[in-house]
Amino acid sequence: MTDIRDFGMGFFSIKGKNAIVTGGNTGLGRAFTLALATAGANVMVPSIVDDDGSTRELVEVHGSRYEFLQADITAPGAPEQIVDHCVERFGALDILVNCAGICPLASVLDFGRPQWDATVAVNLTAAFEMALESAKHMIAQRSGKIVNICSLFSFLGGQWSSAYAATKHGLAGFTKAYCDELAQYNVQVNGIAPGYYATEITTATRSDPEKNKRVLDHIPAGRWGEPLDLMGAVVFLASQASDYVNGHVLVVDGGYLVR
């Protein structure tokens, strides 16, 4: 048992740890990548989106290593190849952040099987396969952190986004199920549920006075979240400070769910 007198900021350090962040070179994923790098981790980013070098610059200025891998995580065999590549390049895998996701929008009657299948493939099946391949290494080394990026729609319905809500509910349940099995190996599996954030994909909503007001009226904090608001959460869940936190979905939403 660790003596409480040993507690210090080092509990939040992940210096020398090795992480994978899917979709970690765009949007909120880039904030997670930068957060882990700032706290000392080396980060590998598999993404279908080309890397322009800007994420690498943000990571390497902190002395951490950055690897980009052009990859479609839904392709057969891709998750295994991604994890093996990380272990080969960095020597080990300690942290997985399942961040890649899509959210096609359509009414119930216009939302068909193609949109459903695509959403499930990225948001749920690929996250499962990435976690499975990561767990193989984490079980062997008797340590590891898996962080699944869930959503407010892990708890709410999703007008115009039925598949997104379904997959995010599923990801929250998957988080709890994996925790139940992996805790015995000192592997913690948790989730983060972001609320409404000021990113490129919310530009249209924020630019519409009526829609923007509707969102802000529902947030006790009275503002949209910024990527910085999520960075502490992922470092906490990736670090020793959260070793007894398991199967939890941490909501970072400015209080949205309380209203």
N, C-alpha and C positions, 0 to 999 in steps of 0.2 A: 504494500500500500504506500502510495506517495504521501510524504509528510506535507501538510498544508503550508508549512514554512518554506517549502521549495517553490511555491507558486510565484510566478513572475511573468513579464511580458514574453519570455521565451516560450511560454505555453502556446502563444499565438504565432510562433515562427514556424515556417515550413521550409526553412533554408535547406537546400540540398535535396528536397523531395522532387519527384517527377510526376507531372500531371498531363492528362489529356483533356482538352476542352473541345467538344464537338461544336462546329459552327462558331469557333472562338475568335474569328477575325472580323466579325460584323456585329452591329447592334449591341445588345446586352451581353452577348457572348464575349465580345472584346473587353468589356468591363471585367468579366470574370477572369479572363486571361491576364489582364494587367494586374488585377488584385493579387492573384497567385504569384505572379512574377515579382511584384513589389514586396511580398512577404518572403521571397527567397526561392521559389520553386522554378524549376525548368518546365517549360510548357510546350507540348506538341499540339498543333491544331489541324485536325482533318476537316476539310470543308469542300463543298462543291463550288464555292465562290472563290474566284481567283484572289490571290494575295498580292496587294500592291506594295508591300514592304513597310507600310506605316505601323502595323502591329509589331513587327519585328523590332523596329526602332524603339517603340515604347517599352518593349520587354528588355531588350539588351542594354538599355541605359541603366537598368537596375542590376546588371551583372548576371542576369539569368540567361539560360540558353533557350532558343526558340527554334522549333522545327515546324515547317508547314508541309502538309501532305495533301495534294489535290486528290480528293476521294469522295465517292458517293457512298455514304454509310448504309444505304439501302441495298447496295449491290451484293450478290451472293459472295460470301467469304470475306467481304471488306472489313467487318469489325475485327475478325481474327488477324488479318494482315495489318491493320492499324495498330492494334495492341502489340503484336510481335515487333513492328517497326519501332515503336516507342521503347520497348525493352532493349532492342538491339542498339538503338542510338543513345539512350540515356542510362542503360544498365538495369533499370527497374521501373515499375509503375506503382505509384503510391496513391494517386488521386485521379478519379475520373469525374468529370463534370459533363453530364448529358444535357447539352443546351440546344442542339440543333432542333428546329421545329418549323412547321408551316401551319398556316391558318387560312385556307380558302373560305370565302364567304358566299353564301347563297341561302335562299329560303329553303324550307324543308322540301317543298315539292320540286325545287330546281336542283337540289343537292343529290347527285347520283352516285352510283357505285365507283366510278373513276376517281372522283374527289375524295370519297370515303377511303378507298384503298390507299391512295397516295398519302393521306394524312396519317392513317394508321401505320403505314410503312416507315415514315420518318419519325413521328412523335412517340410511337410506342414500340414497334417491333425492333427498330434499329437501337433504341435505348436499351431494350432487353438484351439484344445481342452484344452490345458494347459492354454492358454490365456483366454478362455471363463470361465473356472472354477476359475481362479485367479481374473478375472474382477468382478465376483459376490461378492467377499469379498472386493475388492478395491472400488467398487461403494458404498457399505454399509458404509465403513469407510471414504469415500470421499477423498481418497488419494491412490496413488500407481504408480509404475513404471514397465512397461513391455518393455523389450529390446529383440528384435528378432535378432539373428545372421544371417545376410544375407551373401552376397558374392560379389566379383567383377562380378560374373555371374548373379547378379541381374540386371546388366546393359549390359553384353556382351553375345554373343552366347557361346556355350560350345561344342567344338569339342570332340567327344567321351563321352560326358556327357550331353546328351539332357535332360534327366529327372532332373538332378541336376540343370541345368540352368533354366528349366521351374519352378521348385519348388522355387528356390531362387528369380526369378522374382515375383512369386506368393506371397512369404513371404514379399517382399517389398511393394506390393500392399495391402496386408492384414494389414501391419503396418499402412499405411495411412488411410485405411478404419476404423480401430479400433480407431485411433486417433480422427477421425471426430465425432465419437459417444461418446467416453469416456472423451474427454477434459472437457466437462461440469461438470464432477464429480471430477475434479482435478486429473485425471489419465493420465499420459504421456506415450505414446506408440512410441518408436523409434527403429531404427535398427543400427547395426554396420556391415559394410562390410569389412572384412579383405582382404588384398591382398595376396601376396605370402609369406608364413611364413616357417621358418626353424623348422619343426616338423617331427615326425616320418613318416607321410604319404607322405612327400615330399623328403624323403631320396634318393629315386631312381633318381629323377630329378636332385637333387643337386649333385649327384655322377657322373652324365653324363656330361662331359665337354661341349658338344655341347648344350644340353638342358639347362644346368645351365647358360651358356653365353646368350642364347636366352632370358631367363627370366630377367637376370640382365641388359641386354641392354635395356629393356623396363621399367626399374625402375629408375627414376631420382635420387633417393637416392643412387643407386648403390649397394644395399645390400638387402638380404632377411630380412623380418621382424622377430623380436623375440617376443615371448609371452609377454614380458615386454612392448612392444610397444602398446599393446591393453589394458593394465590394467587401464591406466588413463581414457580411453574413457568410459569404463563400469562404473567406479566410478562416472564420470561426469553425465552420463545418469541416474544413480541410485540415485543421490543426489539432494538436493534443488537447487543446482547451475543450473540445467537444467529444472526448473519448467516451463519455457516459451518456451522450445524446444519440439516440438510435431510433429509427423508424418514425422520425418527426418531420413534418412539413412546416418549415418556418415561413410565415407570411410576412412579406415586407411591402406593405401597401398603404402606409400613412393612415391606417385605421379604416380603410374602405369597408371591410367586412363587418364592422360593428354597427353599421347603419342599415 
